[in-house]
Amino acid sequence: MLTFKGWEWYGWKLGAPALLATLFVGYARIEDGQHFTSDIFSGIALSGLAALGTSRSRAIWRGYLPEDVLLVPTLSRDGVGVRLAGAL
């Protein structure tokens, strides 16, 4: 997450070192047998989505949804999901 948010706020000066640290830690965890390669890539993907969802511009959602529509995370006994909420 530091890699993505650092790159967004400070550019390559913080983003590049954070990326190198992320890759080094991921490689070390795989070599030590603590994680599979898929774990590392999944973590990077989830961090990227979380960073994208909390982007300071938030222009991502505005480009695809009308202003009166919200994406709402849901949690139930059946699982986790996302639903659209808004005025008709």
Biopython code that builds the backbone (N, CA, C, O; Angstrom):
import numpy as np
from Bio.PDB.StructureBuilder import StructureBuilder

atoms = [
    (1, "MET", "N", (0.823, -1.175, 0.000)),
    (1, "MET", "CA", (0.000, 0.000, 0.000)),
    (1, "MET", "C", (0.879, 1.254, 0.000)),
    (1, "MET", "O", (0.565, 2.240, -0.668)),
    (2, "LEU", "N", (1.972, 1.210, 0.747)),
    (2, "LEU", "CA", (2.889, 2.354, 0.779)),
    (2, "LEU", "C", (3.425, 2.654, -0.618)),
    (2, "LEU", "O", (3.612, 3.817, -0.975)),
    (3, "THR", "N", (3.668, 1.626, -1.395)),
    (3, "THR", "CA", (4.164, 1.830, -2.754)),
    (3, "THR", "C", (3.163, 2.630, -3.582)),
    (3, "THR", "O", (3.527, 3.623, -4.213)),
    (4, "PHE", "N", (1.923, 2.207, -3.579)),
    (4, "PHE", "CA", (0.913, 2.863, -4.408)),
    (4, "PHE", "C", (0.600, 4.273, -3.921)),
    (4, "PHE", "O", (0.547, 5.207, -4.721)),
    (5, "LYS", "N", (0.393, 4.434, -2.616)),
    (5, "LYS", "CA", (0.062, 5.755, -2.083)),
    (5, "LYS", "C", (1.270, 6.684, -2.139)),
    (5, "LYS", "O", (1.120, 7.878, -2.400)),
    (6, "GLY", "N", (2.453, 6.155, -1.901)),
    (6, "GLY", "CA", (3.657, 6.972, -2.010)),
    (6, "GLY", "C", (3.851, 7.489, -3.419)),
    (6, "GLY", "O", (4.226, 8.645, -3.615)),
    (7, "TRP", "N", (3.600, 6.640, -4.400)),
    (7, "TRP", "CA", (3.735, 7.052, -5.797)),
    (7, "TRP", "C", (2.682, 8.111, -6.142)),
    (7, "TRP", "O", (2.973, 9.072, -6.854)),
    (8, "GLU", "N", (1.463, 7.932, -5.637)),
    (8, "GLU", "CA", (0.403, 8.889, -5.926)),
    (8, "GLU", "C", (0.716, 10.262, -5.335)),
    (8, "GLU", "O", (0.523, 11.277, -6.004)),
    (9, "TRP", "N", (1.190, 10.309, -4.103)),
    (9, "TRP", "CA", (1.385, 11.586, -3.414)),
    (9, "TRP", "C", (2.738, 12.226, -3.683)),
    (9, "TRP", "O", (2.832, 13.450, -3.782)),
    (10, "TYR", "N", (3.795, 11.411, -3.803)),
    (10, "TYR", "CA", (5.146, 11.970, -3.904)),
    (10, "TYR", "C", (5.882, 11.603, -5.179)),
    (10, "TYR", "O", (7.021, 12.027, -5.375)),
    (11, "GLY", "N", (5.256, 10.825, -6.049)),
    (11, "GLY", "CA", (5.899, 10.445, -7.296)),
    (11, "GLY", "C", (6.958, 9.363, -7.095)),
    (11, "GLY", "O", (6.918, 8.609, -6.123)),
    (12, "TRP", "N", (7.890, 9.302, -8.016)),
    (12, "TRP", "CA", (8.877, 8.221, -8.019)),
    (12, "TRP", "C", (9.858, 8.322, -6.855)),
    (12, "TRP", "O", (10.465, 7.316, -6.489)),
    (13, "LYS", "N", (10.033, 9.502, -6.260)),
    (13, "LYS", "CA", (11.017, 9.661, -5.186)),
    (13, "LYS", "C", (10.691, 8.802, -3.970)),
    (13, "LYS", "O", (11.601, 8.328, -3.289)),
    (14, "LEU", "N", (9.422, 8.597, -3.691)),
    (14, "LEU", "CA", (9.032, 7.691, -2.621)),
    (14, "LEU", "C", (8.517, 6.375, -3.184)),
    (14, "LEU", "O", (8.707, 5.322, -2.576)),
    (15, "GLY", "N", (7.868, 6.427, -4.336)),
    (15, "GLY", "CA", (7.274, 5.230, -4.918)),
    (15, "GLY", "C", (8.287, 4.181, -5.338)),
    (15, "GLY", "O", (8.080, 2.992, -5.097)),
    (16, "ALA", "N", (9.387, 4.603, -5.967)),
    (16, "ALA", "CA", (10.397, 3.643, -6.439)),
    (16, "ALA", "C", (11.098, 2.915, -5.283)),
    (16, "ALA", "O", (11.228, 1.692, -5.341)),
    (17, "PRO", "N", (11.556, 3.621, -4.229)),
    (17, "PRO", "CA", (12.151, 2.889, -3.105)),
    (17, "PRO", "C", (11.148, 1.962, -2.404)),
    (17, "PRO", "O", (11.506, 0.866, -1.973)),
    (18, "ALA", "N", (9.892, 2.410, -2.296)),
    (18, "ALA", "CA", (8.878, 1.558, -1.675)),
    (18, "ALA", "C", (8.620, 0.318, -2.533)),
    (18, "ALA", "O", (8.403, -0.769, -1.998)),
    (19, "LEU", "N", (8.643, 0.475, -3.851)),
    (19, "LEU", "CA", (8.473, -0.666, -4.749)),
    (19, "LEU", "C", (9.623, -1.650, -4.595)),
    (19, "LEU", "O", (9.397, -2.859, -4.539)),
    (20, "LEU", "N", (10.839, -1.154, -4.527)),
    (20, "LEU", "CA", (11.994, -2.042, -4.330)),
    (20, "LEU", "C", (11.898, -2.784, -3.003)),
    (20, "LEU", "O", (12.201, -3.976, -2.937)),
    (21, "ALA", "N", (11.482, -2.093, -1.951)),
    (21, "ALA", "CA", (11.322, -2.739, -0.647)),
    (21, "ALA", "C", (10.231, -3.802, -0.702)),
    (21, "ALA", "O", (10.386, -4.881, -0.130)),
    (22, "THR", "N", (9.134, -3.506, -1.385)),
    (22, "THR", "CA", (8.037, -4.469, -1.526)),
    (22, "THR", "C", (8.500, -5.716, -2.264)),
    (22, "THR", "O", (8.204, -6.835, -1.845)),
    (23, "LEU", "N", (9.222, -5.526, -3.355)),
    (23, "LEU", "CA", (9.721, -6.673, -4.128)),
    (23, "LEU", "C", (10.729, -7.489, -3.322)),
    (23, "LEU", "O", (10.715, -8.719, -3.379)),
    (24, "PHE", "N", (11.594, -6.823, -2.578)),
    (24, "PHE", "CA", (12.581, -7.524, -1.757)),
    (24, "PHE", "C", (11.905, -8.355, -0.667)),
    (24, "PHE", "O", (12.251, -9.519, -0.466)),
    (25, "VAL", "N", (10.948, -7.761, 0.031)),
    (25, "VAL", "CA", (10.245, -8.487, 1.098)),
    (25, "VAL", "C", (9.447, -9.646, 0.508)),
    (25, "VAL", "O", (9.441, -10.739, 1.074)),
    (26, "GLY", "N", (8.780, -9.424, -0.615)),
    (26, "GLY", "CA", (8.027, -10.502, -1.261)),
    (26, "GLY", "C", (8.922, -11.658, -1.660)),
    (26, "GLY", "O", (8.577, -12.818, -1.436)),
    (27, "TYR", "N", (10.072, -11.351, -2.252)),
    (27, "TYR", "CA", (11.028, -12.388, -2.640)),
    (27, "TYR", "C", (11.537, -13.145, -1.416)),
    (27, "TYR", "O", (11.644, -14.371, -1.438)),
    (28, "ALA", "N", (11.848, -12.412, -0.353)),
    (28, "ALA", "CA", (12.358, -13.051, 0.864)),
    (28, "ALA", "C", (11.309, -13.972, 1.482)),
    (28, "ALA", "O", (11.651, -15.047, 1.975)),
    (29, "ARG", "N", (10.045, -13.572, 1.465)),
    (29, "ARG", "CA", (8.975, -14.403, 2.030)),
    (29, "ARG", "C", (8.791, -15.688, 1.223)),
    (29, "ARG", "O", (8.515, -16.745, 1.790)),
    (30, "ILE", "N", (8.943, -15.595, -0.094)),
    (30, "ILE", "CA", (8.837, -16.794, -0.935)),
    (30, "ILE", "C", (10.020, -17.716, -0.678)),
    (30, "ILE", "O", (9.842, -18.925, -0.532)),
    (31, "GLU", "N", (11.215, -17.164, -0.623)),
    (31, "GLU", "CA", (12.427, -17.961, -0.389)),
    (31, "GLU", "C", (12.404, -18.655, 0.972)),
    (31, "GLU", "O", (12.899, -19.774, 1.107)),
    (32, "ASP", "N", (11.831, -17.994, 1.977)),
    (32, "ASP", "CA", (11.755, -18.588, 3.319)),
    (32, "ASP", "C", (10.630, -19.602, 3.439)),
    (32, "ASP", "O", (10.505, -20.263, 4.470)),
    (33, "GLY", "N", (9.816, -19.735, 2.412)),
    (33, "GLY", "CA", (8.707, -20.684, 2.443)),
    (33, "GLY", "C", (7.507, -20.178, 3.227)),
    (33, "GLY", "O", (6.621, -20.962, 3.568)),
    (34, "GLN", "N", (7.462, -18.883, 3.518)),
    (34, "GLN", "CA", (6.360, -18.306, 4.279)),
    (34, "GLN", "C", (5.132, -18.036, 3.396)),
    (34, "GLN", "O", (4.002, -18.035, 3.886)),
    (35, "HIS", "N", (5.358, -17.808, 2.095)),
    (35, "HIS", "CA", (4.271, -17.507, 1.172)),
    (35, "HIS", "C", (4.529, -18.155, -0.176)),
    (35, "HIS", "O", (5.666, -18.468, -0.529)),
    (36, "PHE", "N", (3.455, -18.349, -0.918)),
    (36, "PHE", "CA", (3.550, -18.775, -2.309)),
    (36, "PHE", "C", (3.639, -17.520, -3.177)),
    (36, "PHE", "O", (3.310, -16.420, -2.732)),
    (37, "THR", "N", (4.085, -17.699, -4.413)),
    (37, "THR", "CA", (4.165, -16.579, -5.351)),
    (37, "THR", "C", (2.786, -15.955, -5.560)),
    (37, "THR", "O", (2.661, -14.735, -5.662)),
    (38, "SER", "N", (1.756, -16.792, -5.623)),
    (38, "SER", "CA", (0.398, -16.274, -5.808)),
    (38, "SER", "C", (-0.029, -15.391, -4.634)),
    (38, "SER", "O", (-0.780, -14.435, -4.830)),
    (39, "ASP", "N", (0.434, -15.693, -3.422)),
    (39, "ASP", "CA", (0.118, -14.845, -2.264)),
    (39, "ASP", "C", (0.664, -13.437, -2.454)),
    (39, "ASP", "O", (-0.016, -12.451, -2.170)),
    (40, "ILE", "N", (1.894, -13.356, -2.934)),
    (40, "ILE", "CA", (2.543, -12.066, -3.118)),
    (40, "ILE", "C", (1.819, -11.248, -4.182)),
    (40, "ILE", "O", (1.522, -10.072, -3.972)),
    (41, "PHE", "N", (1.537, -11.872, -5.324)),
    (41, "PHE", "CA", (0.857, -11.145, -6.399)),
    (41, "PHE", "C", (-0.576, -10.767, -6.000)),
    (41, "PHE", "O", (-1.065, -9.704, -6.381)),
    (42, "SER", "N", (-1.237, -11.624, -5.245)),
    (42, "SER", "CA", (-2.583, -11.294, -4.771)),
    (42, "SER", "C", (-2.538, -10.110, -3.815)),
    (42, "SER", "O", (-3.394, -9.228, -3.882)),
    (43, "GLY", "N", (-1.560, -10.083, -2.936)),
    (43, "GLY", "CA", (-1.409, -8.963, -2.008)),
    (43, "GLY", "C", (-1.133, -7.660, -2.733)),
    (43, "GLY", "O", (-1.668, -6.612, -2.369)),
    (44, "ILE", "N", (-0.301, -7.727, -3.756)),
    (44, "ILE", "CA", (-0.017, -6.523, -4.543)),
    (44, "ILE", "C", (-1.273, -6.049, -5.263)),
    (44, "ILE", "O", (-1.550, -4.850, -5.307)),
    (45, "ALA", "N", (-2.036, -6.987, -5.828)),
    (45, "ALA", "CA", (-3.264, -6.626, -6.543)),
    (45, "ALA", "C", (-4.293, -6.018, -5.589)),
    (45, "ALA", "O", (-4.919, -5.010, -5.917)),
    (46, "LEU", "N", (-4.471, -6.618, -4.421)),
    (46, "LEU", "CA", (-5.430, -6.081, -3.451)),
    (46, "LEU", "C", (-5.002, -4.705, -2.941)),
    (46, "LEU", "O", (-5.837, -3.820, -2.752)),
    (47, "SER", "N", (-3.714, -4.534, -2.722)),
    (47, "SER", "CA", (-3.215, -3.222, -2.292)),
    (47, "SER", "C", (-3.448, -2.178, -3.378)),
    (47, "SER", "O", (-3.819, -1.040, -3.089)),
    (48, "GLY", "N", (-3.230, -2.571, -4.623)),
    (48, "GLY", "CA", (-3.473, -1.658, -5.738)),
    (48, "GLY", "C", (-4.932, -1.253, -5.836)),
    (48, "GLY", "O", (-5.237, -0.085, -6.075)),
    (49, "LEU", "N", (-5.836, -2.207, -5.652)),
    (49, "LEU", "CA", (-7.263, -1.889, -5.695)),
    (49, "LEU", "C", (-7.665, -0.997, -4.524)),
    (49, "LEU", "O", (-8.452, -0.064, -4.686)),
    (50, "ALA", "N", (-7.124, -1.288, -3.349)),
    (50, "ALA", "CA", (-7.425, -0.449, -2.183)),
    (50, "ALA", "C", (-6.901, 0.962, -2.393)),
    (50, "ALA", "O", (-7.583, 1.930, -2.058)),
    (51, "ALA", "N", (-5.708, 1.090, -2.937)),
    (51, "ALA", "CA", (-5.139, 2.414, -3.206)),
    (51, "ALA", "C", (-5.951, 3.147, -4.263)),
    (51, "ALA", "O", (-6.150, 4.359, -4.175)),
    (52, "LEU", "N", (-6.417, 2.411, -5.256)),
    (52, "LEU", "CA", (-7.235, 3.005, -6.307)),
    (52, "LEU", "C", (-8.569, 3.481, -5.748)),
    (52, "LEU", "O", (-9.061, 4.546, -6.123)),
    (53, "GLY", "N", (-9.147, 2.699, -4.861)),
    (53, "GLY", "CA", (-10.430, 3.054, -4.264)),
    (53, "GLY", "C", (-10.347, 4.229, -3.316)),
    (53, "GLY", "O", (-11.354, 4.888, -3.056)),
    (54, "THR", "N", (-9.162, 4.505, -2.793)),
    (54, "THR", "CA", (-8.985, 5.630, -1.868)),
    (54, "THR", "C", (-8.159, 6.734, -2.510)),
    (54, "THR", "O", (-7.539, 7.541, -1.817)),
    (55, "SER", "N", (-8.153, 6.763, -3.815)),
    (55, "SER", "CA", (-7.378, 7.773, -4.540)),
    (55, "SER", "C", (-7.843, 9.172, -4.183)),
    (55, "SER", "O", (-9.039, 9.410, -4.019)),
    (56, "ARG", "N", (-6.903, 10.097, -4.061)),
    (56, "ARG", "CA", (-7.265, 11.454, -3.679)),
    (56, "ARG", "C", (-8.087, 12.162, -4.743)),
    (56, "ARG", "O", (-8.807, 13.112, -4.435)),
    (57, "SER", "N", (-7.993, 11.716, -5.989)),
    (57, "SER", "CA", (-8.788, 12.350, -7.040)),
    (57, "SER", "C", (-10.197, 11.774, -7.097)),
    (57, "SER", "O", (-11.144, 12.483, -7.439)),
    (58, "ARG", "N", (-10.340, 10.514, -6.771)),
    (58, "ARG", "CA", (-11.619, 9.797, -6.816)),
    (58, "ARG", "C", (-12.331, 9.924, -8.167)),
    (58, "ARG", "O", (-13.533, 9.678, -8.261)),
    (59, "ALA", "N", (-11.602, 10.300, -9.191)),
    (59, "ALA", "CA", (-12.192, 10.451, -10.520)),
    (59, "ALA", "C", (-12.502, 9.096, -11.141)),
    (59, "ALA", "O", (-13.199, 9.027, -12.153)),
    (60, "ILE", "N", (-12.004, 8.042, -10.562)),
    (60, "ILE", "CA", (-12.202, 6.706, -11.113)),
    (60, "ILE", "C", (-13.687, 6.367, -11.166)),
    (60, "ILE", "O", (-14.202, 5.966, -12.209)),
    (61, "TRP", "N", (-14.376, 6.531, -10.027)),
    (61, "TRP", "CA", (-15.780, 6.143, -9.958)),
    (61, "TRP", "C", (-16.667, 7.138, -10.686)),
    (61, "TRP", "O", (-17.683, 6.749, -11.261)),
    (62, "ARG", "N", (-16.309, 8.399, -10.672)),
    (62, "ARG", "CA", (-17.132, 9.412, -11.317)),
    (62, "ARG", "C", (-17.224, 9.216, -12.821)),
    (62, "ARG", "O", (-18.232, 9.568, -13.434)),
    (63, "GLY", "N", (-16.205, 8.669, -13.404)),
    (63, "GLY", "CA", (-16.217, 8.463, -14.843)),
    (63, "GLY", "C", (-17.158, 7.372, -15.302)),
    (63, "GLY", "O", (-17.548, 7.332, -16.469)),
    (64, "TYR", "N", (-17.532, 6.470, -14.375)),
    (64, "TYR", "CA", (-18.349, 5.323, -14.752)),
    (64, "TYR", "C", (-19.743, 5.335, -14.152)),
    (64, "TYR", "O", (-20.643, 4.670, -14.663)),
    (65, "LEU", "N", (-19.933, 6.088, -13.068)),
    (65, "LEU", "CA", (-21.222, 6.088, -12.389)),
    (65, "LEU", "C", (-21.796, 7.499, -12.320)),
    (65, "LEU", "O", (-21.045, 8.470, -12.229)),
    (66, "PRO", "N", (-23.123, 7.619, -12.361)),
    (66, "PRO", "CA", (-23.740, 8.930, -12.139)),
    (66, "PRO", "C", (-23.442, 9.420, -10.720)),
    (66, "PRO", "O", (-23.084, 8.628, -9.848)),
    (67, "GLU", "N", (-23.590, 10.727, -10.493)),
    (67, "GLU", "CA", (-23.249, 11.309, -9.195)),
    (67, "GLU", "C", (-24.117, 10.801, -8.053)),
    (67, "GLU", "O", (-23.655, 10.738, -6.914)),
    (68, "ASP", "N", (-25.372, 10.435, -8.334)),
    (68, "ASP", "CA", (-26.266, 10.017, -7.261)),
    (68, "ASP", "C", (-26.214, 8.508, -6.995)),
    (68, "ASP", "O", (-27.070, 7.982, -6.283)),
    (69, "VAL", "N", (-25.236, 7.814, -7.550)),
    (69, "VAL", "CA", (-25.086, 6.368, -7.346)),
    (69, "VAL", "C", (-23.820, 6.113, -6.535)),
    (69, "VAL", "O", (-22.766, 6.690, -6.803)),
    (70, "LEU", "N", (-23.942, 5.238, -5.540)),
    (70, "LEU", "CA", (-22.815, 4.885, -4.686)),
    (70, "LEU", "C", (-22.505, 3.403, -4.795)),
    (70, "LEU", "O", (-23.406, 2.586, -4.981)),
    (71, "LEU", "N", (-21.235, 3.059, -4.680)),
    (71, "LEU", "CA", (-20.824, 1.668, -4.516)),
    (71, "LEU", "C", (-20.751, 1.402, -3.023)),
    (71, "LEU", "O", (-20.015, 2.078, -2.305)),
    (72, "VAL", "N", (-21.512, 0.416, -2.550)),
    (72, "VAL", "CA", (-21.591, 0.142, -1.115)),
    (72, "VAL", "C", (-21.067, -1.267, -0.842)),
    (72, "VAL", "O", (-21.611, -2.236, -1.372)),
    (73, "PRO", "N", (-20.015, -1.397, -0.020)),
    (73, "PRO", "CA", (-19.555, -2.738, 0.342)),
    (73, "PRO", "C", (-20.588, -3.418, 1.237)),
    (73, "PRO", "O", (-21.192, -2.771, 2.092)),
    (74, "THR", "N", (-20.788, -4.707, 1.044)),
    (74, "THR", "CA", (-21.765, -5.448, 1.839)),
    (74, "THR", "C", (-21.106, -6.666, 2.484)),
    (74, "THR", "O", (-20.167, -7.247, 1.940)),
    (75, "LEU", "N", (-21.611, -7.027, 3.628)),
    (75, "LEU", "CA", (-21.134, -8.198, 4.360)),
    (75, "LEU", "C", (-22.349, -8.915, 4.921)),
    (75, "LEU", "O", (-23.165, -8.314, 5.620)),
    (76, "SER", "N", (-22.471, -10.210, 4.613)),
    (76, "SER", "CA", (-23.594, -10.991, 5.119)),
    (76, "SER", "C", (-23.118, -12.406, 5.414)),
    (76, "SER", "O", (-21.942, -12.730, 5.246)),
    (77, "ARG", "N", (-24.035, -13.227, 5.846)),
    (77, "ARG", "CA", (-23.683, -14.625, 6.105)),
    (77, "ARG", "C", (-23.277, -15.357, 4.833)),
    (77, "ARG", "O", (-22.534, -16.338, 4.880)),
    (78, "ASP", "N", (-23.768, -14.875, 3.700)),
    (78, "ASP", "CA", (-23.466, -15.507, 2.416)),
    (78, "ASP", "C", (-22.114, -15.095, 1.860)),
    (78, "ASP", "O", (-21.580, -15.775, 0.984)),
    (79, "GLY", "N", (-21.552, -14.004, 2.345)),
    (79, "GLY", "CA", (-20.257, -13.570, 1.849)),
    (79, "GLY", "C", (-20.125, -12.069, 1.799)),
    (79, "GLY", "O", (-20.921, -11.326, 2.372)),
    (80, "VAL", "N", (-19.097, -11.648, 1.098)),
    (80, "VAL", "CA", (-18.776, -10.235, 0.961)),
    (80, "VAL", "C", (-19.063, -9.827, -0.475)),
    (80, "VAL", "O", (-18.875, -10.621, -1.396)),
    (81, "GLY", "N", (-19.519, -8.589, -0.672)),
    (81, "GLY", "CA", (-19.808, -8.140, -2.019)),
    (81, "GLY", "C", (-19.903, -6.633, -2.105)),
    (81, "GLY", "O", (-19.595, -5.915, -1.154)),
    (82, "VAL", "N", (-20.332, -6.173, -3.253)),
    (82, "VAL", "CA", (-20.528, -4.743, -3.504)),
    (82, "VAL", "C", (-21.885, -4.588, -4.159)),
    (82, "VAL", "O", (-22.257, -5.367, -5.037)),
    (83, "ARG", "N", (-22.623, -3.572, -3.723)),
    (83, "ARG", "CA", (-23.906, -3.294, -4.368)),
    (83, "ARG", "C", (-23.959, -1.827, -4.755)),
    (83, "ARG", "O", (-23.240, -0.994, -4.202)),
    (84, "LEU", "N", (-24.811, -1.529, -5.702)),
    (84, "LEU", "CA", (-25.024, -0.155, -6.134)),
    (84, "LEU", "C", (-26.219, 0.415, -5.371)),
    (84, "LEU", "O", (-27.252, -0.241, -5.242)),
    (85, "ALA", "N", (-26.070, 1.625, -4.874)),
    (85, "ALA", "CA", (-27.166, 2.289, -4.186)),
    (85, "ALA", "C", (-27.300, 3.686, -4.767)),
    (85, "ALA", "O", (-26.308, 4.347, -5.073)),
    (86, "GLY", "N", (-28.541, 4.123, -4.915)),
    (86, "GLY", "CA", (-28.751, 5.461, -5.442)),
    (86, "GLY", "C", (-30.222, 5.777, -5.598)),
    (86, "GLY", "O", (-31.092, 4.942, -5.357)),
    (87, "ALA", "N", (-30.472, 7.000, -6.007)),
    (87, "ALA", "CA", (-31.853, 7.455, -6.219)),
    (87, "ALA", "C", (-32.334, 7.026, -7.591)),
    (87, "ALA", "O", (-31.558, 6.960, -8.544)),
    (88, "LEU", "N", (-33.611, 6.738, -7.679)),
    (88, "LEU", "CA", (-34.211, 6.386, -8.970)),
    (88, "LEU", "C", (-34.747, 7.606, -9.662)),
    (88, "LEU", "O", (-35.289, 7.504, -10.762)),
]
sb = StructureBuilder()
sb.init_structure("model")
sb.init_model(0)
sb.init_chain("A")
sb.init_seg("    ")
for serial, (resi, resn, name, xyz) in enumerate(atoms, 1):
    if name == "N":
        sb.init_residue(resn, " ", resi, " ")
    sb.init_atom(name, np.array(xyz, "f"), 0.0, 1.0, " ", f" {name:<3s}", serial, name[0])
structure = sb.get_structure()
